[in-house]
Amino acid sequence: MRKRLTLRWHEVLEMNTLEAIATRRSIRKFQDKPVPDEILEKVLTASTQAPSGKNRQPWRFIVVKEQKRVEMVRILRAGIEKGKNEGRNPGSAEWSANVMAGAPVTIFIFNPDGKRPYLVHSVEQMFMDVVDIQSIGAAIQNMLLAAQDLGLGSLWICDVFSAYEELCDWLGEKGEMIAAVALGYADEEPRPRPRKPLNEVVRTL
């Protein structure tokens, strides 16, 4: 009897996981509604349960919410403007700044042992960075799927690189900034984005 119950539990767990993967969307419009601390803690806990190379757990999370959001967006926009004045194309960074301004929570993800991208890296450091970034990517994916399961919308953001130094200084971090994730209750329902078929991305030997 116990074995049968265990099997059913794993079947339900697998179905819920696949459903979270299939229904997750990148959200860029959020409701003006705070995320409860207990929900945020569950999302962060799920992130720390990701696999990592040699169990190094090479991640650090910095949560920005409430009044600190205004200062964060100001610093991000100042960095974007500085880059534009220096001739750098901001890409979609200005749009991302608008998204972050409307998100109740932004989580910055750092590799505390990583070097800034523009610094000289040894071959060993580069290989270790590849392993650590893969591990941190798994932690971010856990974060997105946990948010989806808990009724939150999320957006994985890399446009923060447009104000890399400014944000690192403001956040007081010396390590390598990997990405940011905006979280909140979704105020839109985007359609699924097209995906390449398996026969274009999979090769079986």
Secondary structure, DSSP 8 states (H G I E B T S, - for coil): -HHHHHHHHHHHHHHHHHHHHHH--B---B-S----HHHHHHHHHHHHTS--GGG----EEEEEETTHHHHHHHHHHHHHHHHHHTT---TTHHHHHHHHHH-SEEEEEEETT---TTS---HHHHHHHHHHHHHHHHHHHHHHHHHHHTT-EEEEE-GGGGGHHHHHHHHT--SEEEEEEEEE-BS----------HHHH----
